[in-house]
Amino acid sequence: MSGSIKVPAEWVKAVGAFRFPEETDRRLRWLMDQNNDGALTAEQREELASLAELSEELSLLRGEALSLLGDSHA
């Protein structure tokens, strides 16, 4: 898909600043720690995989938004 659209810079800044809610971030860190210890259930492994995938996608979106803004807004 080609072309471009105009969006407010504040919207792009908001996307660039988006983070998991603190509770979700704590849960992800806990699951990663448990995984490192080999102590996850199958259900917890699925939850970790889902959160890790979402975190990766979010990081990519944030990176794209920040690149649109340029380094001065990072």
mmJSON file of the N, C-alpha and C atoms, coordinates in Angstrom:
{"data_MODEL":{"atom_site":{
"group_PDB":["ATOM","ATOM","ATOM","ATOM","ATOM","ATOM","ATOM","ATOM","ATOM","ATOM","ATOM","ATOM","ATOM","ATOM","ATOM","ATOM","ATOM","ATOM","ATOM","ATOM","ATOM","ATOM","ATOM","ATOM","ATOM","ATOM","ATOM","ATOM","ATOM","ATOM","ATOM","ATOM","ATOM","ATOM","ATOM","ATOM","ATOM","ATOM","ATOM","ATOM","ATOM","ATOM","ATOM","ATOM","ATOM","ATOM","ATOM","ATOM","ATOM","ATOM","ATOM","ATOM","ATOM","ATOM","ATOM","ATOM","ATOM","ATOM","ATOM","ATOM","ATOM","ATOM","ATOM","ATOM","ATOM","ATOM","ATOM","ATOM","ATOM","ATOM","ATOM","ATOM","ATOM","ATOM","ATOM","ATOM","ATOM","ATOM","ATOM","ATOM","ATOM","ATOM","ATOM","ATOM","ATOM","ATOM","ATOM","ATOM","ATOM","ATOM","ATOM","ATOM","ATOM","ATOM","ATOM","ATOM","ATOM","ATOM","ATOM","ATOM","ATOM","ATOM","ATOM","ATOM","ATOM","ATOM","ATOM","ATOM","ATOM","ATOM","ATOM","ATOM","ATOM","ATOM","ATOM","ATOM","ATOM","ATOM","ATOM","ATOM","ATOM","ATOM","ATOM","ATOM","ATOM","ATOM","ATOM","ATOM","ATOM","ATOM","ATOM","ATOM","ATOM","ATOM","ATOM","ATOM","ATOM","ATOM","ATOM","ATOM","ATOM","ATOM","ATOM","ATOM","ATOM","ATOM","ATOM","ATOM","ATOM","ATOM","ATOM","ATOM","ATOM","ATOM","ATOM","ATOM","ATOM","ATOM","ATOM","ATOM","ATOM","ATOM","ATOM","ATOM","ATOM","ATOM","ATOM","ATOM","ATOM","ATOM","ATOM","ATOM","ATOM","ATOM","ATOM","ATOM","ATOM","ATOM","ATOM","ATOM","ATOM","ATOM","ATOM","ATOM","ATOM","ATOM","ATOM","ATOM","ATOM","ATOM","ATOM","ATOM","ATOM","ATOM","ATOM","ATOM","ATOM","ATOM","ATOM","ATOM","ATOM","ATOM","ATOM","ATOM","ATOM","ATOM","ATOM","ATOM","ATOM","ATOM","ATOM","ATOM","ATOM","ATOM","ATOM","ATOM","ATOM","ATOM","ATOM","ATOM","ATOM","ATOM"],
"id":[1,2,3,4,5,6,7,8,9,10,11,12,13,14,15,16,17,18,19,20,21,22,23,24,25,26,27,28,29,30,31,32,33,34,35,36,37,38,39,40,41,42,43,44,45,46,47,48,49,50,51,52,53,54,55,56,57,58,59,60,61,62,63,64,65,66,67,68,69,70,71,72,73,74,75,76,77,78,79,80,81,82,83,84,85,86,87,88,89,90,91,92,93,94,95,96,97,98,99,100,101,102,103,104,105,106,107,108,109,110,111,112,113,114,115,116,117,118,119,120,121,122,123,124,125,126,127,128,129,130,131,132,133,134,135,136,137,138,139,140,141,142,143,144,145,146,147,148,149,150,151,152,153,154,155,156,157,158,159,160,161,162,163,164,165,166,167,168,169,170,171,172,173,174,175,176,177,178,179,180,181,182,183,184,185,186,187,188,189,190,191,192,193,194,195,196,197,198,199,200,201,202,203,204,205,206,207,208,209,210,211,212,213,214,215,216,217,218,219,220,221,222],
"type_symbol":["N","C","C","N","C","C","N","C","C","N","C","C","N","C","C","N","C","C","N","C","C","N","C","C","N","C","C","N","C","C","N","C","C","N","C","C","N","C","C","N","C","C","N","C","C","N","C","C","N","C","C","N","C","C","N","C","C","N","C","C","N","C","C","N","C","C","N","C","C","N","C","C","N","C","C","N","C","C","N","C","C","N","C","C","N","C","C","N","C","C","N","C","C","N","C","C","N","C","C","N","C","C","N","C","C","N","C","C","N","C","C","N","C","C","N","C","C","N","C","C","N","C","C","N","C","C","N","C","C","N","C","C","N","C","C","N","C","C","N","C","C","N","C","C","N","C","C","N","C","C","N","C","C","N","C","C","N","C","C","N","C","C","N","C","C","N","C","C","N","C","C","N","C","C","N","C","C","N","C","C","N","C","C","N","C","C","N","C","C","N","C","C","N","C","C","N","C","C","N","C","C","N","C","C","N","C","C","N","C","C","N","C","C","N","C","C","N","C","C","N","C","C"],
"label_atom_id":["N","CA","C","N","CA","C","N","CA","C","N","CA","C","N","CA","C","N","CA","C","N","CA","C","N","CA","C","N","CA","C","N","CA","C","N","CA","C","N","CA","C","N","CA","C","N","CA","C","N","CA","C","N","CA","C","N","CA","C","N","CA","C","N","CA","C","N","CA","C","N","CA","C","N","CA","C","N","CA","C","N","CA","C","N","CA","C","N","CA","C","N","CA","C","N","CA","C","N","CA","C","N","CA","C","N","CA","C","N","CA","C","N","CA","C","N","CA","C","N","CA","C","N","CA","C","N","CA","C","N","CA","C","N","CA","C","N","CA","C","N","CA","C","N","CA","C","N","CA","C","N","CA","C","N","CA","C","N","CA","C","N","CA","C","N","CA","C","N","CA","C","N","CA","C","N","CA","C","N","CA","C","N","CA","C","N","CA","C","N","CA","C","N","CA","C","N","CA","C","N","CA","C","N","CA","C","N","CA","C","N","CA","C","N","CA","C","N","CA","C","N","CA","C","N","CA","C","N","CA","C","N","CA","C","N","CA","C","N","CA","C","N","CA","C","N","CA","C","N","CA","C","N","CA","C","N","CA","C"],
"label_alt_id":[null,null,null,null,null,null,null,null,null,null,null,null,null,null,null,null,null,null,null,null,null,null,null,null,null,null,null,null,null,null,null,null,null,null,null,null,null,null,null,null,null,null,null,null,null,null,null,null,null,null,null,null,null,null,null,null,null,null,null,null,null,null,null,null,null,null,null,null,null,null,null,null,null,null,null,null,null,null,null,null,null,null,null,null,null,null,null,null,null,null,null,null,null,null,null,null,null,null,null,null,null,null,null,null,null,null,null,null,null,null,null,null,null,null,null,null,null,null,null,null,null,null,null,null,null,null,null,null,null,null,null,null,null,null,null,null,null,null,null,null,null,null,null,null,null,null,null,null,null,null,null,null,null,null,null,null,null,null,null,null,null,null,null,null,null,null,null,null,null,null,null,null,null,null,null,null,null,null,null,null,null,null,null,null,null,null,null,null,null,null,null,null,null,null,null,null,null,null,null,null,null,null,null,null,null,null,null,null,null,null,null,null,null,null,null,null,null,null,null,null,null,null],
"label_comp_id":["MET","MET","MET","SER","SER","SER","GLY","GLY","GLY","SER","SER","SER","ILE","ILE","ILE","LYS","LYS","LYS","VAL","VAL","VAL","PRO","PRO","PRO","ALA","ALA","ALA","GLU","GLU","GLU","TRP","TRP","TRP","VAL","VAL","VAL","LYS","LYS","LYS","ALA","ALA","ALA","VAL","VAL","VAL","GLY","GLY","GLY","ALA","ALA","ALA","PHE","PHE","PHE","ARG","ARG","ARG","PHE","PHE","PHE","PRO","PRO","PRO","GLU","GLU","GLU","GLU","GLU","GLU","THR","THR","THR","ASP","ASP","ASP","ARG","ARG","ARG","ARG","ARG","ARG","LEU","LEU","LEU","ARG","ARG","ARG","TRP","TRP","TRP","LEU","LEU","LEU","MET","MET","MET","ASP","ASP","ASP","GLN","GLN","GLN","ASN","ASN","ASN","ASN","ASN","ASN","ASP","ASP","ASP","GLY","GLY","GLY","ALA","ALA","ALA","LEU","LEU","LEU","THR","THR","THR","ALA","ALA","ALA","GLU","GLU","GLU","GLN","GLN","GLN","ARG","ARG","ARG","GLU","GLU","GLU","GLU","GLU","GLU","LEU","LEU","LEU","ALA","ALA","ALA","SER","SER","SER","LEU","LEU","LEU","ALA","ALA","ALA","GLU","GLU","GLU","LEU","LEU","LEU","SER","SER","SER","GLU","GLU","GLU","GLU","GLU","GLU","LEU","LEU","LEU","SER","SER","SER","LEU","LEU","LEU","LEU","LEU","LEU","ARG","ARG","ARG","GLY","GLY","GLY","GLU","GLU","GLU","ALA","ALA","ALA","LEU","LEU","LEU","SER","SER","SER","LEU","LEU","LEU","LEU","LEU","LEU","GLY","GLY","GLY","ASP","ASP","ASP","SER","SER","SER","HIS","HIS","HIS","ALA","ALA","ALA"],
"label_asym_id":["A","A","A","A","A","A","A","A","A","A","A","A","A","A","A","A","A","A","A","A","A","A","A","A","A","A","A","A","A","A","A","A","A","A","A","A","A","A","A","A","A","A","A","A","A","A","A","A","A","A","A","A","A","A","A","A","A","A","A","A","A","A","A","A","A","A","A","A","A","A","A","A","A","A","A","A","A","A","A","A","A","A","A","A","A","A","A","A","A","A","A","A","A","A","A","A","A","A","A","A","A","A","A","A","A","A","A","A","A","A","A","A","A","A","A","A","A","A","A","A","A","A","A","A","A","A","A","A","A","A","A","A","A","A","A","A","A","A","A","A","A","A","A","A","A","A","A","A","A","A","A","A","A","A","A","A","A","A","A","A","A","A","A","A","A","A","A","A","A","A","A","A","A","A","A","A","A","A","A","A","A","A","A","A","A","A","A","A","A","A","A","A","A","A","A","A","A","A","A","A","A","A","A","A","A","A","A","A","A","A","A","A","A","A","A","A","A","A","A","A","A","A"],
"label_entity_id":["1","1","1","1","1","1","1","1","1","1","1","1","1","1","1","1","1","1","1","1","1","1","1","1","1","1","1","1","1","1","1","1","1","1","1","1","1","1","1","1","1","1","1","1","1","1","1","1","1","1","1","1","1","1","1","1","1","1","1","1","1","1","1","1","1","1","1","1","1","1","1","1","1","1","1","1","1","1","1","1","1","1","1","1","1","1","1","1","1","1","1","1","1","1","1","1","1","1","1","1","1","1","1","1","1","1","1","1","1","1","1","1","1","1","1","1","1","1","1","1","1","1","1","1","1","1","1","1","1","1","1","1","1","1","1","1","1","1","1","1","1","1","1","1","1","1","1","1","1","1","1","1","1","1","1","1","1","1","1","1","1","1","1","1","1","1","1","1","1","1","1","1","1","1","1","1","1","1","1","1","1","1","1","1","1","1","1","1","1","1","1","1","1","1","1","1","1","1","1","1","1","1","1","1","1","1","1","1","1","1","1","1","1","1","1","1","1","1","1","1","1","1"],
"label_seq_id":[1,1,1,2,2,2,3,3,3,4,4,4,5,5,5,6,6,6,7,7,7,8,8,8,9,9,9,10,10,10,11,11,11,12,12,12,13,13,13,14,14,14,15,15,15,16,16,16,17,17,17,18,18,18,19,19,19,20,20,20,21,21,21,22,22,22,23,23,23,24,24,24,25,25,25,26,26,26,27,27,27,28,28,28,29,29,29,30,30,30,31,31,31,32,32,32,33,33,33,34,34,34,35,35,35,36,36,36,37,37,37,38,38,38,39,39,39,40,40,40,41,41,41,42,42,42,43,43,43,44,44,44,45,45,45,46,46,46,47,47,47,48,48,48,49,49,49,50,50,50,51,51,51,52,52,52,53,53,53,54,54,54,55,55,55,56,56,56,57,57,57,58,58,58,59,59,59,60,60,60,61,61,61,62,62,62,63,63,63,64,64,64,65,65,65,66,66,66,67,67,67,68,68,68,69,69,69,70,70,70,71,71,71,72,72,72,73,73,73,74,74,74],
"pdbx_PDB_ins_code":[null,null,null,null,null,null,null,null,null,null,null,null,null,null,null,null,null,null,null,null,null,null,null,null,null,null,null,null,null,null,null,null,null,null,null,null,null,null,null,null,null,null,null,null,null,null,null,null,null,null,null,null,null,null,null,null,null,null,null,null,null,null,null,null,null,null,null,null,null,null,null,null,null,null,null,null,null,null,null,null,null,null,null,null,null,null,null,null,null,null,null,null,null,null,null,null,null,null,null,null,null,null,null,null,null,null,null,null,null,null,null,null,null,null,null,null,null,null,null,null,null,null,null,null,null,null,null,null,null,null,null,null,null,null,null,null,null,null,null,null,null,null,null,null,null,null,null,null,null,null,null,null,null,null,null,null,null,null,null,null,null,null,null,null,null,null,null,null,null,null,null,null,null,null,null,null,null,null,null,null,null,null,null,null,null,null,null,null,null,null,null,null,null,null,null,null,null,null,null,null,null,null,null,null,null,null,null,null,null,null,null,null,null,null,null,null,null,null,null,null,null,null],
"Cartn_x":[0.85,0.0,0.896,0.657,1.476,0.638,1.323,0.637,0.926,0.37,0.568,-0.69,-0.788,-1.891,-1.31,-2.063,-1.636,-2.288,-1.467,-1.979,-1.341,-2.022,-1.44,-0.159,0.832,2.099,1.862,0.883,0.595,0.158,-0.553,-0.966,0.255,1.147,2.368,3.203,3.285,4.008,3.374,2.052,1.354,1.655,1.678,2.031,3.468,4.359,5.758,5.986,5.086,5.234,4.438,3.664,2.786,3.579,3.111,3.737,2.639,3.034,2.108,1.707,0.491,0.155,1.123,1.393,2.375,2.069,0.801,0.44,0.788,0.533,0.858,2.362,3.095,4.551,5.117,4.576,5.014,4.742,3.564,3.204,4.16,4.477,5.409,6.775,7.28,8.584,8.554,7.458,7.34,7.341,6.568,6.526,7.903,8.64,9.982,10.914,10.81,11.633,11.299,10.01,9.591,10.059,10.009,10.463,11.956,12.726,14.168,14.454,13.563,13.717,13.112,12.494,11.865,10.622,9.916,8.802,7.442,7.307,6.026,5.153,3.853,2.892,2.685,2.019,1.733,0.898,-0.062,-0.907,-0.08,0.828,1.688,2.641,3.11,3.968,3.201,1.939,1.105,0.9,0.655,0.477,1.756,2.896,4.181,4.397,4.121,4.309,3.426,2.191,1.274,1.736,2.122,2.586,3.894,4.777,6.049,5.812,4.896,4.575,3.972,3.055,2.443,3.487,4.385,5.45,6.351,6.672,7.515,6.811,5.542,4.781,4.678,4.449,4.372,5.697,6.791,8.113,8.347,7.929,8.081,7.246,6.011,5.158,5.738,6.225,6.84,8.051,8.867,10.047,9.687,8.667,8.227,7.713,6.941,6.423,7.566,8.522,9.649,10.495,10.623,11.404,10.688,9.365,8.616,8.825,8.985,9.182,10.61,11.541,12.954,13.562,14.861,15.573,15.281,14.881,14.679,13.523,12.637,11.498,11.664,12.734,12.905,13.191],
"Cartn_y":[-1.17,0.0,1.232,2.128,3.333,4.54,5.645,6.878,7.268,8.379,8.848,9.558,9.69,10.421,11.417,12.441,13.423,13.078,13.059,12.85,13.9,14.262,15.237,14.695,15.556,15.154,14.633,15.189,14.73,13.27,12.847,11.446,10.556,10.964,10.185,10.144,11.262,11.291,10.331,10.297,9.4,7.941,7.602,6.231,5.931,6.891,6.706,6.545,7.078,7.013,5.873,5.147,4.118,3.011,2.588,1.511,0.597,-0.609,-1.484,-0.82,-1.069,-0.648,-1.323,-0.687,-1.195,-2.63,-2.937,-4.291,-5.322,-4.995,-5.901,-6.058,-4.964,-5.016,-5.877,-5.724,-6.567,-8.039,-8.316,-9.703,-10.282,-9.523,-9.985,-10.278,-9.373,-9.604,-10.843,-11.026,-12.197,-13.479,-13.486,-14.663,-14.954,-13.921,-14.129,-14.707,-14.201,-14.74,-16.203,-16.503,-17.892,-18.79,-18.276,-19.041,-19.342,-18.336,-18.546,-19.619,-19.738,-20.755,-22.095,-22.162,-23.396,-23.752,-22.734,-22.981,-22.573,-22.493,-22.093,-23.299,-23.113,-24.104,-23.889,-24.82,-24.677,-23.419,-23.159,-21.97,-20.693,-20.69,-19.524,-19.323,-20.416,-20.293,-19.637,-20.018,-19.398,-17.914,-17.592,-16.19,-15.4,-15.975,-15.319,-15.105,-16.114,-15.987,-14.875,-14.801,-13.762,-12.369,-12.22,-10.911,-10.511,-11.467,-11.162,-10.729,-11.39,-11.006,-9.607,-9.335,-8.01,-6.944,-7.255,-6.32,-6.017,-7.04,-6.844,-5.967,-6.239,-5.43,-3.983,-3.804,-2.462,-1.728,-2.423,-1.809,-1.372,-2.199,-1.835,-0.604,-0.559,0.607,1.865,1.729,2.879,3.361,2.425,2.8,3.527,3.048,3.716,5.122,5.254,6.574,7.52,7.041,7.895,8.269,7.359,7.696,8.752,8.738,9.777,11.148,11.142,12.405,12.909,12.016,12.391,12.248,12.283,12.058,13.103,14.295,15.357,15.079,14.146,13.832,12.52,11.791,10.462,10.545],
"Cartn_z":[0.0,0.0,0.0,-0.901,-0.979,-0.614,-0.484,-0.146,1.283,1.653,3.017,3.479,4.776,5.376,6.362,6.64,7.627,8.956,9.991,11.347,12.246,13.306,14.22,14.861,14.999,15.626,17.035,17.734,19.1,19.11,18.084,17.995,17.816,16.942,16.706,17.984,18.704,19.982,20.982,21.018,21.942,21.616,20.339,19.944,20.352,20.148,20.508,21.993,22.802,24.256,24.884,24.089,24.641,25.313,26.46,27.227,27.772,28.139,28.849,30.163,30.624,31.985,32.97,34.09,35.054,35.482,35.732,36.159,35.081,33.831,32.727,32.59,32.74,32.667,33.796,35.005,36.135,35.848,35.296,34.983,33.946,32.921,31.895,32.505,33.344,33.983,34.87,35.618,36.482,35.65,34.569,33.704,33.11,32.717,32.172,33.235,34.463,35.552,35.812,35.867,36.091,34.949,33.736,32.581,32.689,33.11,33.291,34.328,35.32,36.364,35.96,34.775,34.317,35.108,35.616,36.523,35.957,34.642,34.055,33.74,33.933,33.468,31.968,31.334,29.901,29.649,30.506,30.355,30.517,31.466,31.668,30.494,29.895,28.704,27.558,27.396,26.358,26.645,27.91,28.293,28.024,28.387,28.144,26.649,25.856,24.407,23.841,24.303,23.819,24.23,25.491,25.958,25.288,25.082,24.421,22.976,22.293,20.912,20.87,21.779,21.843,22.172,23.086,23.452,22.262,21.494,20.31,19.275,19.026,18.066,18.54,19.828,20.392,20.236,20.472,20.309,18.867,17.927,16.515,16.165,16.646,16.392,17.024,18.254,18.927,18.142,17.684,16.909,15.632,14.949,13.722,14.02,15.092,15.456,15.795,16.58,16.955,15.747,14.791,13.594,12.756,12.763,12.056,12.691,14.008,14.72,14.626,14.355,14.337,15.722,15.795,17.049,18.115,17.75,18.736,19.686,19.317,20.171,20.913,20.705,21.3,22.772],
"occupancy":[1.0,1.0,1.0,1.0,1.0,1.0,1.0,1.0,1.0,1.0,1.0,1.0,1.0,1.0,1.0,1.0,1.0,1.0,1.0,1.0,1.0,1.0,1.0,1.0,1.0,1.0,1.0,1.0,1.0,1.0,1.0,1.0,1.0,1.0,1.0,1.0,1.0,1.0,1.0,1.0,1.0,1.0,1.0,1.0,1.0,1.0,1.0,1.0,1.0,1.0,1.0,1.0,1.0,1.0,1.0,1.0,1.0,1.0,1.0,1.0,1.0,1.0,1.0,1.0,1.0,1.0,1.0,1.0,1.0,1.0,1.0,1.0,1.0,1.0,1.0,1.0,1.0,1.0,1.0,1.0,1.0,1.0,1.0,1.0,1.0,1.0,1.0,1.0,1.0,1.0,1.0,1.0,1.0,1.0,1.0,1.0,1.0,1.0,1.0,1.0,1.0,1.0,1.0,1.0,1.0,1.0,1.0,1.0,1.0,1.0,1.0,1.0,1.0,1.0,1.0,1.0,1.0,1.0,1.0,1.0,1.0,1.0,1.0,1.0,1.0,1.0,1.0,1.0,1.0,1.0,1.0,1.0,1.0,1.0,1.0,1.0,1.0,1.0,1.0,1.0,1.0,1.0,1.0,1.0,1.0,1.0,1.0,1.0,1.0,1.0,1.0,1.0,1.0,1.0,1.0,1.0,1.0,1.0,1.0,1.0,1.0,1.0,1.0,1.0,1.0,1.0,1.0,1.0,1.0,1.0,1.0,1.0,1.0,1.0,1.0,1.0,1.0,1.0,1.0,1.0,1.0,1.0,1.0,1.0,1.0,1.0,1.0,1.0,1.0,1.0,1.0,1.0,1.0,1.0,1.0,1.0,1.0,1.0,1.0,1.0,1.0,1.0,1.0,1.0,1.0,1.0,1.0,1.0,1.0,1.0,1.0,1.0,1.0,1.0,1.0,1.0,1.0,1.0,1.0,1.0,1.0,1.0],
"B_iso_or_equiv":[0.0,0.0,0.0,0.0,0.0,0.0,0.0,0.0,0.0,0.0,0.0,0.0,0.0,0.0,0.0,0.0,0.0,0.0,0.0,0.0,0.0,0.0,0.0,0.0,0.0,0.0,0.0,0.0,0.0,0.0,0.0,0.0,0.0,0.0,0.0,0.0,0.0,0.0,0.0,0.0,0.0,0.0,0.0,0.0,0.0,0.0,0.0,0.0,0.0,0.0,0.0,0.0,0.0,0.0,0.0,0.0,0.0,0.0,0.0,0.0,0.0,0.0,0.0,0.0,0.0,0.0,0.0,0.0,0.0,0.0,0.0,0.0,0.0,0.0,0.0,0.0,0.0,0.0,0.0,0.0,0.0,0.0,0.0,0.0,0.0,0.0,0.0,0.0,0.0,0.0,0.0,0.0,0.0,0.0,0.0,0.0,0.0,0.0,0.0,0.0,0.0,0.0,0.0,0.0,0.0,0.0,0.0,0.0,0.0,0.0,0.0,0.0,0.0,0.0,0.0,0.0,0.0,0.0,0.0,0.0,0.0,0.0,0.0,0.0,0.0,0.0,0.0,0.0,0.0,0.0,0.0,0.0,0.0,0.0,0.0,0.0,0.0,0.0,0.0,0.0,0.0,0.0,0.0,0.0,0.0,0.0,0.0,0.0,0.0,0.0,0.0,0.0,0.0,0.0,0.0,0.0,0.0,0.0,0.0,0.0,0.0,0.0,0.0,0.0,0.0,0.0,0.0,0.0,0.0,0.0,0.0,0.0,0.0,0.0,0.0,0.0,0.0,0.0,0.0,0.0,0.0,0.0,0.0,0.0,0.0,0.0,0.0,0.0,0.0,0.0,0.0,0.0,0.0,0.0,0.0,0.0,0.0,0.0,0.0,0.0,0.0,0.0,0.0,0.0,0.0,0.0,0.0,0.0,0.0,0.0,0.0,0.0,0.0,0.0,0.0,0.0,0.0,0.0,0.0,0.0,0.0,0.0],
"pdbx_formal_charge":[null,null,null,null,null,null,null,null,null,null,null,null,null,null,null,null,null,null,null,null,null,null,null,null,null,null,null,null,null,null,null,null,null,null,null,null,null,null,null,null,null,null,null,null,null,null,null,null,null,null,null,null,null,null,null,null,null,null,null,null,null,null,null,null,null,null,null,null,null,null,null,null,null,null,null,null,null,null,null,null,null,null,null,null,null,null,null,null,null,null,null,null,null,null,null,null,null,null,null,null,null,null,null,null,null,null,null,null,null,null,null,null,null,null,null,null,null,null,null,null,null,null,null,null,null,null,null,null,null,null,null,null,null,null,null,null,null,null,null,null,null,null,null,null,null,null,null,null,null,null,null,null,null,null,null,null,null,null,null,null,null,null,null,null,null,null,null,null,null,null,null,null,null,null,null,null,null,null,null,null,null,null,null,null,null,null,null,null,null,null,null,null,null,null,null,null,null,null,null,null,null,null,null,null,null,null,null,null,null,null,null,null,null,null,null,null,null,null,null,null,null,null],
"auth_seq_id":[1,1,1,2,2,2,3,3,3,4,4,4,5,5,5,6,6,6,7,7,7,8,8,8,9,9,9,10,10,10,11,11,11,12,12,12,13,13,13,14,14,14,15,15,15,16,16,16,17,17,17,18,18,18,19,19,19,20,20,20,21,21,21,22,22,22,23,23,23,24,24,24,25,25,25,26,26,26,27,27,27,28,28,28,29,29,29,30,30,30,31,31,31,32,32,32,33,33,33,34,34,34,35,35,35,36,36,36,37,37,37,38,38,38,39,39,39,40,40,40,41,41,41,42,42,42,43,43,43,44,44,44,45,45,45,46,46,46,47,47,47,48,48,48,49,49,49,50,50,50,51,51,51,52,52,52,53,53,53,54,54,54,55,55,55,56,56,56,57,57,57,58,58,58,59,59,59,60,60,60,61,61,61,62,62,62,63,63,63,64,64,64,65,65,65,66,66,66,67,67,67,68,68,68,69,69,69,70,70,70,71,71,71,72,72,72,73,73,73,74,74,74],
"auth_comp_id":["MET","MET","MET","SER","SER","SER","GLY","GLY","GLY","SER","SER","SER","ILE","ILE","ILE","LYS","LYS","LYS","VAL","VAL","VAL","PRO","PRO","PRO","ALA","ALA","ALA","GLU","GLU","GLU","TRP","TRP","TRP","VAL","VAL","VAL","LYS","LYS","LYS","ALA","ALA","ALA","VAL","VAL","VAL","GLY","GLY","GLY","ALA","ALA","ALA","PHE","PHE","PHE","ARG","ARG","ARG","PHE","PHE","PHE","PRO","PRO","PRO","GLU","GLU","GLU","GLU","GLU","GLU","THR","THR","THR","ASP","ASP","ASP","ARG","ARG","ARG","ARG","ARG","ARG","LEU","LEU","LEU","ARG","ARG","ARG","TRP","TRP","TRP","LEU","LEU","LEU","MET","MET","MET","ASP","ASP","ASP","GLN","GLN","GLN","ASN","ASN","ASN","ASN","ASN","ASN","ASP","ASP","ASP","GLY","GLY","GLY","ALA","ALA","ALA","LEU","LEU","LEU","THR","THR","THR","ALA","ALA","ALA","GLU","GLU","GLU","GLN","GLN","GLN","ARG","ARG","ARG","GLU","GLU","GLU","GLU","GLU","GLU","LEU","LEU","LEU","ALA","ALA","ALA","SER","SER","SER","LEU","LEU","LEU","ALA","ALA","ALA","GLU","GLU","GLU","LEU","LEU","LEU","SER","SER","SER","GLU","GLU","GLU","GLU","GLU","GLU","LEU","LEU","LEU","SER","SER","SER","LEU","LEU","LEU","LEU","LEU","LEU","ARG","ARG","ARG","GLY","GLY","GLY","GLU","GLU","GLU","ALA","ALA","ALA","LEU","LEU","LEU","SER","SER","SER","LEU","LEU","LEU","LEU","LEU","LEU","GLY","GLY","GLY","ASP","ASP","ASP","SER","SER","SER","HIS","HIS","HIS","ALA","ALA","ALA"],
"auth_asym_id":["A","A","A","A","A","A","A","A","A","A","A","A","A","A","A","A","A","A","A","A","A","A","A","A","A","A","A","A","A","A","A","A","A","A","A","A","A","A","A","A","A","A","A","A","A","A","A","A","A","A","A","A","A","A","A","A","A","A","A","A","A","A","A","A","A","A","A","A","A","A","A","A","A","A","A","A","A","A","A","A","A","A","A","A","A","A","A","A","A","A","A","A","A","A","A","A","A","A","A","A","A","A","A","A","A","A","A","A","A","A","A","A","A","A","A","A","A","A","A","A","A","A","A","A","A","A","A","A","A","A","A","A","A","A","A","A","A","A","A","A","A","A","A","A","A","A","A","A","A","A","A","A","A","A","A","A","A","A","A","A","A","A","A","A","A","A","A","A","A","A","A","A","A","A","A","A","A","A","A","A","A","A","A","A","A","A","A","A","A","A","A","A","A","A","A","A","A","A","A","A","A","A","A","A","A","A","A","A","A","A","A","A","A","A","A","A","A","A","A","A","A","A"],
"auth_atom_id":["N","CA","C","N","CA","C","N","CA","C","N","CA","C","N","CA","C","N","CA","C","N","CA","C","N","CA","C","N","CA","C","N","CA","C","N","CA","C","N","CA","C","N","CA","C","N","CA","C","N","CA","C","N","CA","C","N","CA","C","N","CA","C","N","CA","C","N","CA","C","N","CA","C","N","CA","C","N","CA","C","N","CA","C","N","CA","C","N","CA","C","N","CA","C","N","CA","C","N","CA","C","N","CA","C","N","CA","C","N","CA","C","N","CA","C","N","CA","C","N","CA","C","N","CA","C","N","CA","C","N","CA","C","N","CA","C","N","CA","C","N","CA","C","N","CA","C","N","CA","C","N","CA","C","N","CA","C","N","CA","C","N","CA","C","N","CA","C","N","CA","C","N","CA","C","N","CA","C","N","CA","C","N","CA","C","N","CA","C","N","CA","C","N","CA","C","N","CA","C","N","CA","C","N","CA","C","N","CA","C","N","CA","C","N","CA","C","N","CA","C","N","CA","C","N","CA","C","N","CA","C","N","CA","C","N","CA","C","N","CA","C","N","CA","C","N","CA","C","N","CA","C","N","CA","C","N","CA","C"],
"pdbx_PDB_model_num":[1,1,1,1,1,1,1,1,1,1,1,1,1,1,1,1,1,1,1,1,1,1,1,1,1,1,1,1,1,1,1,1,1,1,1,1,1,1,1,1,1,1,1,1,1,1,1,1,1,1,1,1,1,1,1,1,1,1,1,1,1,1,1,1,1,1,1,1,1,1,1,1,1,1,1,1,1,1,1,1,1,1,1,1,1,1,1,1,1,1,1,1,1,1,1,1,1,1,1,1,1,1,1,1,1,1,1,1,1,1,1,1,1,1,1,1,1,1,1,1,1,1,1,1,1,1,1,1,1,1,1,1,1,1,1,1,1,1,1,1,1,1,1,1,1,1,1,1,1,1,1,1,1,1,1,1,1,1,1,1,1,1,1,1,1,1,1,1,1,1,1,1,1,1,1,1,1,1,1,1,1,1,1,1,1,1,1,1,1,1,1,1,1,1,1,1,1,1,1,1,1,1,1,1,1,1,1,1,1,1,1,1,1,1,1,1,1,1,1,1,1,1]
}}}
